[in-house]
Amino acid sequence: MTTMTHVLTDSGTLLHRNLLHMLRYPALTYFVVGGPVVFLFLFVFVFGGQLGAGLPSTGGSDRAAYLAYVVPGILLTAAAGTAGGTATTVAMDMTEGITARFRTLAISRAAVLTGHVLGNTIQGLIAVTLVLGVSVLIGFRPNANPIEWLAAFGMTTLILLAITWLAVAMGMASKSVESASNLPTLLVLLPFLGSGFVPTDTMPAVVQVFAEYQPFTPFIETIRGLLLGTPIGLSWLWAIVWCLVISVIGYVWSMRIYNRRSVV
Amino acid sequence: MSTASLSTTITPGLDRPLKNRTSARQTVSNSLTMAYRGLLKIKRTPEQLVDVTVQPILFTVMFTVLFGGAISGDMASYLPLLIPGILVQTVLTTSVVTGVQLREDMDKGVFDRFKSLPIARISPLVGALLADTVRYAIATTITWIVGYALGYRPEAGLGYVVLASLLIIACAWSISWIFAFFGVIARSASSVQGISMSVLFPLTFLSNAFVPIDTLPTWLQPLVNLNPISHLITAVRGLADTGTIGVDVLLALAGAAVVVLVFAPLTVRAYMRKA
């Protein structure tokens, strides 16, 4: 067996472990889905009438226009929300000594982290799909063709991989499980501070500059464009660049901590 | 000096006329002492004030900066609608802490210690509720200051702002009896937090706190109109923005009185049973 085969086999085994965790503790998935669904109902039914009035008309009501606008933001809030669970499970593994146990086994070092990343990415995809399902139930009607759906799925997977690598690093850097669960909450705020819930041109100048250049704005604009046919421009390119940058930062940071901290 | 003058007669405990009641004066005195204990806790652990300091700043800035332009066209015109709403939401959310801390104290066993003291049984409960009015006052003051810093100018003037603040504090104090009840009957502090927030979250957001009622879906409007928090927010807006003491002020006060009349006896009974 080659080194690469070893890495893949070990990653598969540890992915299986993480998926078992997900099945045994479904509460975490419910929590990841629950928050964005509450936001969806809150923003569509409470704020939708008022916020939709300023959006370009879609032929329907202001609320319908706002529903179409906000769903991509909600989907990425769900994606960002998975980071908390990821960081918590990683911190639990670090503090409870299982990671130290893995260090003594003849398995690939990268596989331990890759297992976490892949497992939580799958959990994130399930959460995003469930939130999308609820959105469709309350009237969201995307007009994407199969290729655009595939591109949206690929983009969401890339975003989730990037967020998860960063969350793994945050979980490993945390001194306790409590601080690990608090650290990634900043990520959930980013869709709000981007074009997720209101157009950036309605924000004050200082916030607008931040909103336009932070990673979640191109993420949201790309998903919105793919699902609804709104102009994407270069957002797709920026989204991919941001995903790669965040993934590399997360990977390097987590591997460095893993090699340094998990020695028995 | 004779030995007779030094001798004292000790009455056996069984023959001694023991009191199992405290006077109203002693109850008030004990309750104020317990309230002072609550204030000392705030002084010694100021980090517990994070919710009353950070939340109003975060919510006010976030809603004004992020949604002000989209909801009202610009930040300034959104503030008269938003600040009273944020104010009520923040102070009512703060009242949850009463129940949580009560449960924590009961879990730590400090209330068992109070039971062994010759004090009014009810005083630790009343003291905790009184001390928390300071938290409400801090939350109220900070929200007004943040609103002012962002450009909000209550038309009615300072006198009516103070009246509006007192109304909110009174209503929050009355609602804290509900959370105190949860605190007494619940199994853990986290469950008190969970129950309380699941009650408060829909009540505060399904109100007229952030948007005018007529922009809500028609099926939701009757629910929002029935929501007592909507009446409190309307009362605060009326006081701060136009200086009117309308029907909503009376409804808010009547609602607060009803809550106290229902939940104070329930809480006291549950507390006495546990104590």
Chai-1 contact restraints between the chains, C-beta under 6 A:
chainA,res_idxA,chainB,res_idxB,connection_type,confidence,min_distance_angstrom,max_distance_angstrom,comment,restraint_id
A,L42,B,F205,contact,1.0,0.0,6.0,A-B,restraint_1
A,F45,B,P217,contact,1.0,0.0,6.0,A-B,restraint_2
A,V46,B,F205,contact,1.0,0.0,6.0,A-B,restraint_3
A,F47,B,V211,contact,1.0,0.0,6.0,A-B,restraint_4
A,G49,B,T215,contact,1.0,0.0,6.0,A-B,restraint_5
A,Q50,B,I71,contact,1.0,0.0,6.0,A-B,restraint_6
A,Q50,B,V211,contact,1.0,0.0,6.0,A-B,restraint_7
A,Q50,B,T215,contact,1.0,0.0,6.0,A-B,restraint_8
A,L51,B,A70,contact,1.0,0.0,6.0,A-B,restraint_9
A,G54,B,A70,contact,1.0,0.0,6.0,A-B,restraint_10
A,V198,B,F67,contact,1.0,0.0,6.0,A-B,restraint_11
A,V198,B,A70,contact,1.0,0.0,6.0,A-B,restraint_12
A,T202,B,G69,contact,1.0,0.0,6.0,A-B,restraint_13
A,T202,B,A70,contact,1.0,0.0,6.0,A-B,restraint_14
A,P204,B,V65,contact,1.0,0.0,6.0,A-B,restraint_15
A,V207,B,V65,contact,1.0,0.0,6.0,A-B,restraint_16
